[in-house]
Amino acid sequence: MNITPLDVPGYEKVARAEDPETGLVAFIAVHNTALGPALGGMRLWNYRSEDSAQWDVLRLARGMTFKSAVARTGLGGGKSVILADPADKSERLFEAMGRFVDTFKGMYITAEDVNVGVADLMAVKKQTAHVTGLPQEVGGSGNPSPYTARGTFVGIQATVQAAFGSADLDGRVVALQGAGSVGFVVGQMLKEQGAKLYVSDVNLENVERAREELGAEIVEPADIYGVECDVYSPNALGATLNDKTIPNLKCKVVAGAANNQLEDEDRHAAMLKGRGILYAPDYVINAGGIINVSLELQPGGYDEPAACLKIDNIGQALTSVYETAKREDITTHAAAQEVAEAVLAEVSTAQGPDSDSHEAGTTA
């Protein structure tokens, strides 16, 4: 395996790996370990280029730093991506990825993300101990998607409360972009509360399941932004809120589980604010999964009831963000950044200028 370190300002460690025997081409980015080892999922995607893969892993890793800070998981921010067609997944590919992860010596801990499931992580586990989200029968917390969905649903309720004065979802219209492992569960929860659903997804199986089991009205992916609704909920890939899509939105709330929803964080947050749309900062509302797997690293091991209690606090965290944004007349993204940076500053102050940096591999 050929591993190439990459010098990226503002990041503690970034590397590219290529393994000719298995076809692995991958990146791992560690943004910040001030709070603890960098925990973040492993994403497999058929990127159009290595540049786009590197751009994605850097944005995702940075987002994980702020997500873990706001959620106070005691962990830092990192991420990994594999450049591959999902149809070409193999056990050997993930074993090679496990060897790459292991070279970070605990500085980076991986977990499930897009196109990477529990079975794939079991292959990774053969080559490294730095894996979370494994099956509960082997001491892990299992698939994090239901917990991400739980936190997203709680966050939608809190955001609807802030926007409309009531958290009641009965009769509310929600446009779900993405009905995969997280979006579908969010849709189930919304349906149970009486919401009317519009759904778009590039996966035809997800579309049919949403139609049959959620009673959703199906919308073409390009048309989901223009659906007249109360809540637009992005639950697919990132950067879908941009110069082209934001002017088409016909909603009062944006709240969903996708990472890095804003293509340009500051400018597009301001565009949403200018249009009177209340935006739930993605790394706050979608923290349920990382909160859940973080409890695997606590003394005594994983505790599901404790995880769920922490996940349910996402609603209060968002409420505090909205109150700060209103009080200071800033975007909700800027308000969330204030919270995250304050947490990171607390650690820096406590450590002092002469203290040693965080030792990779210690648990939160």
C-alpha positions in Angstrom: 0.0 0.0 0.0 1.3 3.4 -0.9 0.4 6.2 1.6 1.1 9.8 0.8 0.8 12.5 3.5 -0.9 15.7 2.3 -0.1 19.1 3.8 -3.5 20.8 4.3 -3.5 24.1 6.4 -5.8 23.9 9.3 -5.9 20.1 9.5 -3.8 17.9 11.8 -3.3 15.0 9.4 -4.5 14.2 5.9 -3.3 11.2 3.8 -4.0 9.5 0.6 -3.7 5.7 0.2 -3.5 3.5 -2.9 -3.4 -0.2 -2.8 -2.9 -1.7 -6.3 -3.7 -5.3 -5.1 -7.3 -4.4 -4.1 -7.9 -1.3 -6.1 -8.3 0.9 -3.0 -7.9 4.6 -3.5 -8.9 6.5 -0.3 -8.4 9.6 1.8 -8.4 10.1 5.5 -8.6 13.6 7.0 -8.2 14.5 10.7 -9.3 18.1 11.3 -9.0 18.5 15.1 -8.3 16.3 18.1 -8.4 18.9 20.8 -11.4 17.3 22.4 -10.4 13.7 21.8 -9.6 11.2 19.0 -11.2 12.1 15.7 -14.3 10.0 15.1 -16.1 10.1 11.8 -17.7 7.8 9.2 -16.2 6.1 6.2 -17.9 7.0 2.9 -17.7 5.1 -0.3 -18.7 7.1 -3.4 -18.0 7.0 -7.1 -16.4 10.5 -7.1 -15.9 12.1 -10.5 -12.2 12.9 -9.6 -9.7 12.6 -6.7 -10.0 16.4 -6.3 -13.7 16.1 -5.5 -13.1 13.3 -3.1 -10.5 15.3 -1.3 -12.8 18.3 -1.2 -15.5 16.1 0.3 -13.4 14.5 3.0 -12.0 17.8 4.1 -15.4 19.4 4.5 -16.8 16.4 6.2 -13.9 16.1 8.7 -14.2 19.8 9.6 -17.9 19.4 10.1 -17.3 16.5 12.4 -15.1 18.7 14.7 -18.0 21.1 15.1 -20.6 18.3 15.4 -18.7 16.6 18.2 -18.0 19.9 19.9 -21.7 21.0 20.0 -22.8 17.5 21.1 -20.0 17.4 23.7 -19.1 13.9 22.8 -15.5 14.3 24.0 -14.2 13.5 20.5 -12.6 15.3 17.6 -13.3 15.5 13.9 -12.2 13.3 11.1 -13.6 11.5 8.1 -12.6 9.0 5.4 -13.7 8.4 1.8 -13.1 5.6 -0.6 -13.3 6.3 -4.4 -15.2 3.3 -5.8 -18.4 2.2 -7.4 -20.7 0.7 -4.7 -21.2 -2.3 -7.0 -17.4 -3.0 -6.7 -17.3 -3.3 -2.9 -15.4 -6.3 -1.6 -14.1 -7.7 1.7 -10.5 -7.3 0.5 -11.1 -3.6 -0.3 -12.3 -2.9 3.2 -9.5 -5.0 4.8 -7.1 -2.7 2.9 -9.0 0.3 4.2 -8.6 -1.1 7.7 -4.9 -1.2 7.2 -5.0 2.4 6.1 -7.0 3.4 9.2 -4.6 1.6 11.4 -1.7 3.7 10.3 -3.3 6.7 12.1 -2.7 4.7 15.4 -6.0 5.7 17.0 -5.9 9.4 16.0 -8.8 8.5 13.7 -11.6 6.2 14.6 -14.0 5.1 11.8 -17.7 4.3 11.6 -20.5 3.8 9.1 -21.4 6.3 6.4 -22.8 6.4 2.8 -22.5 3.0 1.1 -20.6 1.5 4.1 -22.5 -0.8 6.3 -21.9 -2.9 9.4 -20.7 -5.9 7.4 -18.1 -3.7 5.6 -16.9 -2.4 9.0 -16.5 -6.0 10.2 -14.0 -6.5 7.4 -12.2 -3.2 8.4 -12.1 -4.6 12.0 -9.9 -7.5 10.9 -7.1 -5.0 10.3 -7.7 -2.3 13.0 -9.2 -1.9 16.4 -10.2 1.7 15.6 -13.8 1.0 14.5 -17.2 1.9 16.0 -20.7 1.0 15.0 -20.1 -2.7 15.0 -23.0 -5.2 15.8 -24.3 -5.1 19.3 -23.5 -8.8 19.7 -19.8 -8.0 19.5 -20.0 -5.1 21.9 -20.7 -2.3 19.4 -23.8 0.0 19.0 -24.9 -1.3 15.6 -26.1 0.7 12.7 -26.1 4.4 13.7 -28.7 5.4 11.1 -31.8 5.0 13.3 -30.1 7.2 15.9 -29.3 9.8 13.4 -32.9 9.7 12.3 -34.1 10.0 15.9 -32.0 13.1 16.4 -33.1 14.6 13.1 -36.8 14.0 14.0 -36.3 15.7 17.4 -34.6 18.5 15.6 -37.4 19.0 13.1 -39.9 19.2 16.0 -37.7 21.9 17.7 -37.3 23.9 14.5 -41.0 23.7 13.7 -41.7 24.9 17.2 -39.3 27.9 16.7 -40.7 28.7 13.2 -44.5 28.2 13.8 -44.9 28.4 17.5 -46.0 24.8 17.9 -44.1 21.5 17.5 -47.3 19.7 16.3 -46.5 18.0 13.0 -50.1 16.9 12.2 -51.0 18.3 8.8 -47.5 19.8 8.2 -46.1 19.3 4.7 -42.6 18.0 4.5 -40.4 17.6 1.4 -37.9 14.8 2.0 -34.9 14.8 -0.3 -33.5 11.3 0.2 -35.4 8.3 1.6 -32.4 6.0 2.4 -31.3 4.5 5.7 -31.9 7.8 7.6 -34.4 9.7 5.5 -36.9 6.8 5.4 -36.9 6.4 9.2 -37.4 10.2 9.5 -40.3 9.8 7.1 -41.8 7.0 9.2 -41.7 9.2 12.3 -43.2 12.2 10.4 -46.0 10.0 9.1 -46.8 8.7 12.5 -47.3 12.3 13.6 -49.6 13.1 10.7 -47.3 14.9 8.4 -47.9 14.8 4.6 -44.8 13.7 2.7 -43.3 14.5 -0.6 -40.2 12.4 -1.4 -37.4 12.4 -4.0 -34.6 9.9 -4.4 -32.3 8.8 -7.1 -32.7 5.2 -6.0 -35.8 3.6 -7.5 -36.2 1.0 -4.6 -36.2 3.9 -2.1 -38.8 5.7 -4.2 -41.1 2.7 -4.3 -40.8 2.0 -0.6 -41.6 5.6 0.2 -44.6 5.4 -2.0 -45.9 2.2 -0.6 -45.0 2.5 3.1 -45.0 6.2 3.7 -47.9 7.1 1.4 -45.6 9.8 0.0 -46.1 11.7 -3.2 -43.1 11.2 -5.3 -41.3 14.1 -6.9 -38.5 14.1 -9.4 -35.1 14.9 -7.8 -34.7 18.2 -9.6 -38.2 19.3 -8.6 -38.1 18.7 -4.8 -36.7 22.2 -4.1 -39.8 23.8 -5.5 -42.4 21.8 -3.5 -44.7 24.1 -1.5 -44.1 22.8 2.0 -43.6 23.8 5.6 -40.3 21.8 6.0 -37.7 21.0 3.4 -35.6 18.1 4.8 -32.3 17.3 3.0 -31.3 13.7 3.8 -29.0 12.8 0.9 -25.5 14.2 -0.1 -24.2 17.6 0.8 -24.0 21.0 -0.9 -27.6 20.9 -2.2 -28.3 24.3 -0.7 -26.7 26.7 -3.2 -27.2 29.7 -5.5 -29.4 27.6 -7.8 -31.6 25.8 -5.3 -32.2 28.3 -2.5 -34.2 30.7 -4.6 -36.6 27.9 -5.5 -37.4 26.9 -1.9 -41.0 27.3 -0.8 -40.7 26.5 2.8 -40.3 28.1 6.2 -37.9 25.5 7.6 -34.8 23.6 6.4 -34.1 20.7 8.7 -32.5 17.4 7.6 -29.8 14.8 8.2 -27.4 15.5 5.3 -23.9 16.6 6.0 -22.5 19.9 4.7 -25.9 21.1 3.3 -24.7 24.6 2.5 -22.3 24.8 -0.5 -20.9 28.1 0.9 -21.6 28.1 4.6 -21.6 31.8 5.4 -23.2 33.1 2.2 -25.9 30.5 1.8 -26.8 30.6 5.5 -27.3 34.4 4.9 -29.4 33.7 1.8 -31.7 31.4 3.8 -32.0 34.0 6.6 -32.7 36.7 4.1 -35.6 34.7 2.7 -37.0 34.1 6.2 -36.2 30.4 6.2 -35.1 28.9 9.5 -32.1 26.6 8.9 -31.2 23.8 11.4 -27.4 23.7 11.2 -26.6 20.3 9.9 -23.9 19.3 12.3 -26.3 20.0 15.2 -29.4 18.3 14.0 -27.7 15.2 12.5 -25.5 14.5 15.5 -27.5 11.5 16.7 -25.4 8.9 15.0 -22.1 10.2 16.3 -23.5 10.6 19.8 -24.6 7.0 19.7 -21.3 5.5 18.6 -19.4 7.8 20.9 -20.8 5.9 23.9 -19.0 2.8 22.7 -15.8 4.6 23.9 -17.1 5.4 27.4 -15.9 3.5 30.4 -18.2 0.5 30.8 -19.0 0.3 27.1 -22.1 1.1 25.1 -25.3 2.1 26.9 -28.3 2.6 24.6 -30.7 4.4 27.1 -27.9 6.8 27.9 -27.3 7.4 24.2 -31.0 8.1 23.5 -31.2 10.6 26.4 -28.2 12.5 24.9 -29.7 12.3 21.4 -33.0 13.8 22.6 -31.1 16.8 23.8 -30.6 17.8 20.2 -33.9 19.6 20.3 -32.7 21.8 23.2 -29.4 22.4 21.5 -31.1 23.7 18.4 -33.5 25.9 20.5 -30.5 27.5 22.1 -28.9 28.1 18.7 -32.1 29.8 17.4 -32.4 32.0 20.5 -28.7 33.1 20.1 -29.3 33.8 16.4 -32.4 35.9 17.1 -30.8 37.8 20.0 -27.6 38.6 18.0 -29.3 39.0 14.6 -27.0 36.5 13.0 -27.5 33.3 11.0 -28.2 30.1 12.7 -25.1 28.7 11.1 -23.0 31.5 12.8 -24.8 30.9 16.1 -23.9 27.2 16.0 -20.3 28.1 15.1 -20.1 30.3 18.2 -21.2 27.3 20.4 -18.7 24.9 18.8 -15.8 27.4 18.9 -16.6 28.2 22.6 -16.3 24.5 23.4 -13.0 24.2 21.6 -11.8 27.4 23.3 -12.7 26.0 26.7 -10.4 23.0 26.1 -7.6 25.2 24.8 -7.8 27.4 27.8 -7.9 24.5 30.2 -4.8 22.9 28.5 -2.9 26.1 28.6 -0.1 27.1 26.3 2.5 24.8 27.8 0.3 21.6 27.9 0.9 18.6 25.7 -1.4 18.2 22.8 -4.1 15.5 22.9 -2.6 12.0 22.8 -4.3 10.1 20.0 -5.9 6.9 20.9 -7.2 7.8 24.4 -10.9 7.4 24.9 -13.4 10.1 25.6 
